[in-house]
Amino acid sequence: MNGGFMTQVSSLLMAVAVSTGAGSAAGRQVTPPANAPAAVEWNAGKGTLSLRYHGTVILDAVVAAQDKDGRKIRTGIKMEPTETTDEKVEQPWTKRVNHPSEVVRKVEQRLKFVPLKPQQGVNLVLRGTVTGSEEAFPAETLSEAQKRFPYVRNSVGLSRNLRNNAVYDRRWDWVLIGPPDGHTRIEPTVVEKQQIAFSWESRGSDLEVVFRPRFYQKHKELKYFEPWTYKVWKGSVTGFCSWWSYRDGFNQKVLDKIVDVFSAKHLPDFGYRYLQIDACYQSGGGTPQGFLNWNNRFPGGADHAVRKTRSAGMEAGLWVFCVFNESDPLVRESVNQHPEWFVREPDGKARRFLNPWTGGWWYALDTTDEEALDRLVRPTYRGLKKQGFTYVKIDGAGDLVDWGYCKSPEYFKEKGVTPGDALRRFYQAARDELGRDIYILACWGVLPELIGVADGCRLATDGFRAASFQGFNSWEGVVWRNDPDHCDILPVGRKDYSVMKTFAVNDAPLDTIIRPSVISMAGGVLLLSDKAEVYKEDRNLEGAKRSSPVLFTVPGQLYDFTPRDPRWFFRNHARAGGGESRWWFSEIDRPFDHWSVLARFNWRQKSLDWKRPGTPETEVKFADLGLREDREYLVFEFWTQTFLGKVKGSFTAPAQGKNNGLQVFAIREARAHPWIISTSRHISQGGVDLLDVKWNGRNKTLSGSSSVVKGDPYVMTIHLPEGFRLKAAEADGEKAETENLGHAGIVRITPSATRTVNWKITFAK
């Protein structure tokens, strides 16, 4: 692998992210924000309003009355403040026996503004600046807009969507909410190292702004969410996981085969970073020796696995688990010699727990015992770090807390901790040894107890489920990274052999396109898991290539796309499958451009049913998407490489059928001069590969730089306004072919190496 491409991708992501790792809160002591209302200063005579929270003025605004023509009206304005504290008993996330509930105190502050003498045709306008930390971002709350056009929305960088009516500050976990459905306009204005400022304007016959402190922690009831203590992992979590494809049949020979085919197909150059070995190498059932000393399926042990993986330009990942199996002689020895290290029966003996899936018996570590952690946990993770693993999947968390700790409530009550606290202590010991530069995945189940300790969490049971992402879309990039378990691009046993014609291959199996694409749109964890033979066929790889790396996203919606709440979704919807959102929307913000990507998925009716519901051609209104209806937009469909033209108000999404499972539209504002419409490298159509773009009107040139992959044809499609014609192109020593197609021009480069290419395109008029 040529490291230059991944370096450029990392640099591009860094422009949006603070770092590619999780990181602590800058390594300093931080005073937590109060679970209390903001301090309000209101001057009715001048109409000035100020909200101060956690030592910062978060809103500085003026409230005034205007007539229908925008003229200021002299009238008195009254502020009606309301502060409420809702105390309720927290409901457990999973069906845990005797899981202790806690009282959650939700604080809400409402500031309502009304004219003293209401007049017809007169509106109140609140206009000012909202200031948050470097992790603040605009988003929308649930409103009628989602009923008009339901979609899952996120943003790569700062959003400018007109459906936004709130600013959420992740670092201090507060949200400020204005009137929805187009009555609030929010625009990023100043982006600095430690703060971001937004212009804010709300309109209405009367107005109300709502402030909620500890929004995710209290209002979403995520007890352990303390974002001022950690940062979300911002790098692309993409690669390969051995579990689904090989189970315990994975061995050193197969490892070598996977690495070789990934290298031959340049998949690391496309962004596939990790190769994670899962549940096949261990020589024991829970002790450090069992994880650090490998079995005879891997004669070269961890050393060979790490070296071989690195030879392809990838990083090594490993699976471990957090329960102690009775079948392991070393576990039995530890239990006999040190029963105090484990959860015990009243008579002092270590308690045995049953795994209802396997029928095996195991023991649960008492994580309140520091010696137990020092002897049976810390050495494992200290050793894995020394061996060179940079991705660690810690499995069995659901077993340990649901089938172990929650079965012993009185035991932990006497210890003064909850079962969730006990689980957290196990993962925290692992984190202390691994540090913040090594990615930790928590598995299995949605585990709010591990927020802030684990970098990602596996949301679903075994098997790929796209619906997992939409059920927790407000968590992605805020709480942690969402993981759907894996992504087998060519599911075994699938009855649907439909194929999809793309610009690169004519017969790509539909799943190979749809599955990685939805993960990429969601900003989640993309670990492929198929047999090596699947990746040898180029027609199977187009979806995987165009979906990686995964760009880091933050939610565009502070709610989740579920029929009910995420708890119900986890217990029922995600397991049952179905109900996936057809529309997924992402904004991409770069210093040189801001554009939107809209994906339309044609999901199966049932997971193993070959039938797909057809979808007719559909008019998509830009206003419904949150875009300005008075602007002209350039719309381009990625998989067919079709320019749908310059349009205003709406565009028509072509009909979908059995062989047309995914459409991805790039939507850019039209300019008076030539500009990039789309690129072929990635479904973001420039989000991964475009590093810079500049227009020089004097010389009629468009110049920039792109990250490209060896042997992968790189196509830039450029809009040609009336009178412009593409004249020539040069690309940093690479051959550049050009073609004029009416109002679109094509520049095609086939890179001789994976690297950054500087290019310049000239036009005639």
N, C-alpha and C positions, 0 to 999 in steps of 0.2 A: 504493500500500500504506500502511496505517496502521502506523506504526512501533511503536505501543504494544503490539501483540500480541507481536511478536518480542522487544521489551524484556522483557515479562513472562515469555516462555518462557526467555529467557536468564537472567533472575533465578532462575527455578525450577531451571534446570540448575545455576546457580551454587551453589544450596543443597547440591547433591551434589558438584559439581566445584570444584576450586580456581580454575580459570580456563577460559575458552572457547578459549584458544590453547594451543600446545604449551609454550612457555616453557622457560627453562633452569632449572637447579636453584637457583632463587632468586638467581642471579647471583653466587654466592660459591664460593670454593674448597672442595671437599668431599673428605674423605679416604675413599677407597674401602673398603668392608668387606673383611675378610680372607676368603680361601678356606680357612677353618679351623674346627674345632669350637668350640662355645660353651664358656665356662668354667663348670664345674659345682661347686656347693656342695651337699653332701648331708649332713644330720645324721640318722643312722639312729635315734638315741635319740628325737629330737623328730619325726622324719618330715618335716622341712622340706627343700624343694628349691628351688634358685635356678639359673637359667641366665642368663649374661651374655654379650652379643654386641655388638660394635661400640660399646662404652661404655655399654650400656643393659641393665638387667635385663629380659629379654624374657619370662621365666616365673618367677613367685613362687608356690609351691604347697606344699601339705601332702599327704602320702600316708598314708592310714590304712586299717585293715581294719574292715569292717562286716559284721554278720550280715544275714540276709534281711529283717529288720525295720528296718534302718538304724541299729542300735545299734553303737557303737564297740566293737571287740574288741581287747584287749591282746595283741599278738603282734609278734614281730620281723619287720621287712621288710628285705630285702636288695636293693640296687641292683647290677645287672650291666651296667656300661657297655661299649660296643663302638664303636670308631672304625675306619672303613675308608676307604681311598683307592683308588678305581678309576681306573686310567689306561688310556685306550683311544685308538685313532686315530679322529679325527673323520671321518665320512663326508660327502662333499660333498652339498649339497642338490639340485643338479641334475646332469644327465649332462654335466659339464664335462670337457673334455679336459685332462689334465695339471693339474687343479686341485690345488694342494698341500694335503695333509692335515696336521692338527696333532694333537698329543697333548692330550687333554682330561683334566684331573684332577678327578674327582668325589669330594667329601668327604661322608661320611655318618656321623652320630653317633646311636647308639641307646642309650637308657636303659631297661633292662628292670627291673621291680620284681616281686619274688616274695616270698611269705610264707615265713619260715624253717620254719614248721610248717603246711603247707596243711591246711585244715579244710573239710569239706563244707558248702556253704551260705554260706561266707564269701568276700566279694569285697574286692578292693582298690579304693580310691577315691582318685583324684588330683584335688584341687580347688584352684583358684587363679586367678591373673590372668595373662593374656598381654598384653603391651604392645608395640605396634608404632608405626610412623610414621603420619602422616596418610593414607598410601596403603595401609595394611594392610586386609585384608578376609578374611572367612571363606569357605571353599570345601570341596569334597569331593575326595578322591582316589578312584581307580578301585577299586570293590569289588563285592560281590554285589548291592548296591542297584541298580546300573546294569543288571544282568541282569534283575532283577525288573521294573523299569520303565525302559527306556532312553529318555532324552530329552537334549536340549541345554538347558543351564541357565545363566542369567546373572542379574545383579542390578543394579538401578538404585538405588544407595545400598548400605547394608550389609545383608547377608543374615542371616536368622534361621532358615534351613532346618535341619531336624533331620538331614539327610544330611551336613551339614558335619562334618568331622573334622580340619580343618587351618586354620591361619591363615597367609596369605601376606602378607609385607610387600614390596610392589613397590619402594618407595624403596631398600631395602637388599638386595633379592633373596634373602631367606631364607624358609624354610617350616618350620613346626613341625607335625608330624602325630601325631594320636592314633589309637587303635583305631577302625576304621570300623563301619558297619552299626548305628548307633544306640548304640554304646558310648561315644561322645563327644558332649558337649553344649557348644556355643559360643554365647555371647550378647554382643553389643556392650553395653558398660556406660557408658563415658565417651568422648565424642567431643570432642576439643579441636583447636586450630588445627594443632598439630604432632605430635599423637599420638592414638592410639585404643587403648582398653583393652577387653579381652574377658574375661568370666568363662568359665572352662574347667572341665569336669568329665568325667573318664574313669573307666569302671568295667570290672572284669573279674576273673576268678580270678587272673590275673596281668596286668600292664600293661606297655605299651611306648610310649614317645614317641620320635619320630624327628626329628632336626634336620638340615636340608640347607642349607648356605650356597651362595650363587651358584646358586640353583635353576634359573632360566631360562638363565643364561649357561653353566653347566657341565652340569647334569643334563639340560637340554633342548638343550644344545650350540648355543646362540646366542652365538657368540663376541663379537659387537659390542654385546651387550645390557649397557648400563651405565646403569641407570635413575636413579642418583643424579646424572646429568648432564643429564637432560631430563624433561619431563612429557609425557604423552600428550595429543593434541588432544582436548578435551572438548566442543567445540561440535558441533551437528548438521551433518553434511556431506551436504546434500541440495540438489537442483537439477536441472539439465538438462545433458546432454552431447550435442553434435551428431554424434558419430562414427557410432554404429550406424545411426541413422535416415537420415543424409544423406551420410555419407562425405565425399568431397571435393566434393560438390555443394552444400555449405552456402555461402551467400554473404550479403551484407548485406541483401538483400531478404528472405531466409528468416529471418535473425536478427531483423529487425523483426517478422516475422509471429509467430515464437515468443514474443518479448517481449510482443507485444500480446495473444496468446491467454492467456499466463500471467497477465497483468495482469487481463484481462477475467474470468477464472475465479478470481481471488483466490488463485492458487496460492502467491505469495510470502507471503500472510497465513497460509496453512496451513503455512508453514515452509520453502518451497523457496527456498533462499538464493543459490545460485550458478548462473550460466549459463556453461558452459565450451565454448569454441570449439575444435574439434579438427581438426588436419591439413588445413586448406583455405585458410588465409589467407597463409601464408608466401611470401616472394618468393625465398627461397634455400634451400640445403640444409645449413645448419649454422652459418654465421657469424652474429655479432650483427646484421649488416645484414639478413640473410634473415629474421630473426624480428621485428625492430623496424620494418622497412619492409614494409607489407602489399601484396599483389597487387591487381590491378584488380577482383577480385570484391568488394572492400570499398572503394569510392571514398572513404568517410569514414575509413578506416583504424582504428587502435586507438582514436582519440579518439571516433569515433562509436560503436564497439562498447561502450566503457565507459559513455559517457553514456546510450546507449539502455538498457543493462542496468540502470543505476542508476535510470532513470526508472520502472521497475517495482518499485523497492525491493529489487532483487537486487544481487549483487556479481559482477564480471566474472572469469572464469577463462580460462586459455589453455593450449593444448598446445604443447610444444616437444620436441625430441629431442636426444640426446646423441652422435650419430655425424655424420660429415662426408661428405656425398655427393660423389663424384667428378664428377657431372654439373653441379655448381655451379661456374661460372667463378671465383668468389671463393674457393672451397675449393681449387681447383687452383692459384690464385695463391699462397695461403698455403702450400700444400705445396711449391711450387717455390721460394719465397723462404725458407721456414723449415721445412725437413724435420725439424729437431730438435724441433719442437713435437709431432711425431707418433711413434707406434710405428714403429720403423725396421727395415729389413733389415740383415744384417751389413755390407753395403757402404755403409750410411748413408742409403740412399734410404727415403722413407716407404713403409711396407708397405700394400698394398691388401688389403681383406677383402671377401669375397663374402657378400651377403645371400641365403641359399638360398630365401627366400620370393619375393623380387622379381627376383632375378638381377642386381641392381645392385651396383656396387662402391663402397666407402667407405673412409675412413681413421679410425683411432682416435687420439684425442688422448693424448699422453703427459702424464698428470696429475702426474708428478713434476717437470715443468718449470714453474716458477712463472710464467715469462713467457708460456707457452702458456695457462695459466689466466687470466692478467691480460688477454690480448689476445682470446681466443676464447670465454671462458666468463663471466667476471665482467661484462663490458659488457652481455651479453644480459639477465641477471637484474637488474642495476642499472636497465636501461632498462625492463623489464617492471614493476618496482615503481614507477618514476616515472610510467609510463603509467596506473597505477591498478589493476592486476590483483592480486587477493587470493587467488587459487587458481591454482597452476601445476602442470600435469601434465608431468613430465619422462619422456618415452618413450624407448625404445631401450636401456634398461639391460640387458635380456637379450641384445640384439644385441651391445652393447659388451663385456660381460664374457664371454659364452659364445662368440661368434663372432669376437671380437677379442682381448681380453686373454688369455683362456685358450688361444689359439692361439700365444701368444708367451711361454711360461713362462720360457725362459732369459733373455729380454730383461728381464723384471721381476725375475728372480732376481738379475741383476747390479745392478739398481736398489735391491735390498733391500726390495722390497714384493711382496705377493701380488696377483693379479688383482683380488681383492675389495677390497684396500686402494686400488688404482688407481681402481676404480669409485667408491669412497666419497669419494675426493678430489675427483672431478668434482662430485658432489652437495653436498659440503661447501662448495665454492666458491659454488655456487648459493645454499645456505642462508645463507652469510655475507652475501651481497648482499641477499637477500630479507628476512632477519630471521626471528624466530620468530612474528610475527603473520600471516604469509602461509602458507597451507596448501600443502604440497608432497606430491604423489602420485608415488610411484615406479612405473614401468611398463616392461617387462612381466616377469612371473614372480615367484615368491616369492624375495625378495632379502634374506636376513639380513644381507648386507654393508651394507645401508642403514638398519639399525635405529638409531634415535636421530638420524638425519639427516632421513629422510623422515617425514612425519606419517601417511601411509597407504601401502598397497601393493596393487596390483591382483593378485589371487590367481589369476585364471583366464585362459585364452586368450580370444580374441574370442568374445563371446556370453555371455549371462546363465547362471550356474550357482549355484543355491541351495546345492548341496552344498559349495561352496567355503568357506562360513561354518563349517559344522560340522567341516570338516577342520582348521580353525585356530581353533576357538572359544576355546581357552585363551589365544590371542594377543590377542584383541579387548580393547581398553582397558588392556592391559598392555604389549604390545610396540609396537603402533601401531593404526590403524584399518583394518579389513579392507574391501577393495573387490572386488565381484564383476565388475567391468568396467563394467557399466551395467545399467539395468533398462528394457527395452522392454516396456511393459505389455500391448501388443497385438501379439504376434509375427507378422511377415509369414510366410505360408505355413503357419500352424497349421491342421491339419485339424479340430481340435476347436472347434466353434462353440457349445459348451455355455455356458449362462448361469447366473447365480446370483441368486436373489432376496434382496435385502437390505432393511433398514428404510428405505433412501432411494430405491432404484431396484429395479425388478422384473427387469431383464434385464442385469445387469452381466456382461460376459464374464469367465469364471473367472480367466484369467491376470491381468486387471487388478486382481483382488482378492488373489490368492495371491502374486504376485511382490513387490510393494512390502511386503506384510505380513511376509514372511519376513525381509526386510532389516531392517525395523523391530524385529522380535523379536530378531534377532541383534545389533542395535546397530551395524550396519555403515554403509557409504557408499551412499546412495540417490540416484543420478543417473538421471533418466528419459531415454529416448532413443527417441522416436517422432516421426513426422511431425506437423506442427502440427494437421492435420485430426483426428488421434486425440483431441486434448485439447479440441476444440470440442464433443464429445459428452459431456454430463454423465454418462451411464451408464458411460463409460470412466474416470471420475475418482474414483469412490468409494474404491477401494483406495488410490489415491495420496493422497487427502485424509486418510484415517484412519490413514495410516502415517507422516505427517510432522508435526512434526520427529521425528528419530530420537533417542531418549534415550540418553545415554551409559551404557554398561554395563561391569561387570567380570565376569570369568568366575565361574560358580558351581562350575565343575569345573576342576581343574588338569590335566586330560587332554583329549584331543581325540576327537571322535566319528568315528572312522575304523576301517576293518577292520584296519589295521596302524598304522604311524606316519605322521606328516604328510608325510615324504619320499615314501613310496609313494603316498599320497593325491595329492600334487601331480603325480607322474609319470603316474599311471594314473586313479585314481578321479575326480578333478575334471575331467579331460579327457573321460572316457567318459560322464559323467553317470549318473544313477540312484543308488539307495541312500540317498536323502535320508531323514533322520529324520522320522517322522510327528509326534512330540511336541516342542514347544519351550516352555520354562518360564522365566518371569522374575518376580522379586520386585521390588516397588516400595516403597521406604522413604521416607516423608514424616513431618515432625514431627507431623502430625495423624492419620496412618493408616499401616498396613503391610498390603499385600495381595499376592496372587499372580495372575499371568496365565498361563493354559495354552492354547496353540494346538495344534490338531490339523489337519494338512495331509493332503489326499487327493491324493498325487502321481500323475502319469502313470506308466505302466509304461515308456514310452519317450518321448524328447523330442518326437517328431513324431507319436506315436500318439494318436489321439483317445480310445482306451480308457482308462478309469480303473478301478483296482481298487476295488470297493465295500468299505466297512468297516462291520461290524455295530455295533449299540449296544454300548458297552463300559463295564463297571464300572471306575471309577477310584478306587482307594483313596488316601485322603489320606496315609496312612503311607508309601505308595510314592512320593508326591510330596515327602515330607520335611515334611509338615504334621502337627500333633498329631491323633491319632486320637480323643482324648477331647473335642475341641471341636466345637461346632456351626458350620457355615459357610453363608454365603449364596453361591449359585452363579448366575451370570448369563451367558448367551451373547450376545455382542455383535452379530453380523451379523443375527440374527433378533430381537434385543431380547427374549429370552425369559428370564424368571426361573424357574430350575429348582428354587427352593425353599430352605428351610432344612434342611440334612442333616447327618448325623453319620456318620463312618466312611468313607463313599464317596459318589460321585454317579454317575449314569448319563449318559455322553456319547451323544447320539442317533446313530443310524446315518448314514453318509455314502454318497452315490451320485455319479453323474456330474455332477449339478447342485448338489452341496453340497460344494464343494472345501475349505472352511475353516471351522472353528469356533474361536472365541476366548472362553474362559471366564474371567471375573473371579471370584476366590475370596476372600471376606472373612470374617473371624470375625464371627459374629452378636453383636449387642449388645442390651441390654435396652430400648433406646430407638431411635427412627428414625435411620437412618444411610444414607449414600450406598451404593448397590449398584454402580452403573455410570453412566458418562456417554457420550454419543454422539460426542464430538469426536474421539476417537483410540482405537485398539485397546488402548492401555494402560488405558483406562476410568478416567481421572482423572490419570494420570501426567504428561500434558502440560498439561491445562487447569485442574485443581483447584489453587488457590494456597493456600487455607485453608478449613478446615471446623471448626465449633464447635457443640456441643450445650449448650443451656441448659435444664436440667431444670425450673427454677422457672417459666419462661415457656413451656416446651414448644416451643422454637424451634430450628431448625437454620439456622445462618448461615454464610456464607463468601464466597469470591470465585472467579471463573473467567475464564480467557482465552477469548474467543469470536471467531468470524469473521463478518464482515458477510454477512448473508443465509443463513448456514448454520444451520438449526434445531438448537438446543442442547437436548438432553433429559437431564435428571437423573432417574434411577430411584432411589427411596428405599424401603428396607425398612420396613414397618409392622408392628411386633410386635403381638401380640394386644391388642386394645382401642384401638389408635391409628388415627386417621384423618387424612389430609391435609386441612387446613382452608383455607389460603390461602398465596399466595406473592407476593413483590414482588421486582423485579429492577432496581434502580437506573435507573428511568425506562423500562425496556423492558416490553412486555406479557408477562405470565407466565400461561400456561394450566396448569390443574391437573386431575388425574384420579386417582381412587381405583380400584385394580384388586386387590381382595382384600388380600393381604399386601404389595402394592407400590403406591407412589404415583408419579405422573409429574408433573414440572414441565417445561414446554416453553417455550423462549424463542427468538424469531427476531431476532437482533441487528440493529440498524440501523447498526452500525459495528463495525469490528474493534477490540476494546478489552477492558479488564478490567471485568467486571460484578460488583458486590456484590449479593448476594441474601440473602433471609431467608424461611424457610418455617415456617409455624406449624401446629401439630397439635392435635387434640382427643382427649380420652381420657375 
